[in-house]
């Protein structure tokens, strides 16, 4: 796939510098950025799929899940503040 984008001169210079520091040309650098971003979001979906399935199977309402997560977050915050693991 070929994509054309418009960049400001400042961004173009910074992009060329990043590519140079990575030891690749600009086209290769941009392709790597896009690939990493696209695959990362797909990986996040794959990581969250089992959690989503468990939540759906649990029958918890959105309100109940929010309360459970808030309670866990507060407990973790208290533990950090007290120096407990």
N, C-alpha and C positions, 0 to 999 in steps of 0.2 A: 504494500500500500504506500502511496506517496501522498504526503500532506504538505500543504504550503501554509506557513504562518508568518505573521508580521511581528517583528520585534523592534523595540526601541534600540537605538545604537548602544545605549548603556547595557541593556540586557544582552545584546549580541556580543559585546566585548566580554562581559562576564561569562557568558556561555562558552565562548572560544577559550577563555582562560581555564575554565573548569575542565573542558575537554582535553586541553593541552596537559594539565596537571594529572589527568587520568591516563594519559598516554594514548588517546584515541582521537579520531577526527570528530567534528561536531555532529555529523549525522549519526555515527555510532553511539556517541554519548547520549543524544536525544532518544534514540531507539532504546537504549538501556534504561533511561529514566521512565519512559512510557511503559516498557515491559514490566519493570519493577513495580510501578504504581498499579497497573492493571492486575498483575498476579497477586499483589499484596491484598487488594480488596477481595479478590476471589478466595484467597487463603483465609482471610478473616471470616468470610461467610462459611467456609468449610469448618473453621474452628468453632464457630458459634452454633452450627447446626445441631449438635447433640444437646446443647443447653436449651435451645429453642424447643426441641422435641420433648425434653424432660419437663420444661415449664408447661407446655401444652398438655402433656399427659398428667401433670400433677393436679390440674383443675384449679390452680391458684388464679384468683382474679388479678387484674393489673394492679389494683389497689393493694391486695395482699402481698404481691411480689415486691411492690415498691416499699411497703412497710418492712418486709423481711430484709431487703437490701439496705435500707436506711439503718435498721438495727445493727446489721453486721458492720456497716461502715462506722457507726458510732462506737461499737465495741472495739474495733481495730484502732480507732483514734484514741480511745481511752487507754488501750494497752500500750500504744506507742508513747503516750504522754507519761505513763507510769513506769516505762522502761521494761515492761513485761513482754515476753515473746508472743 
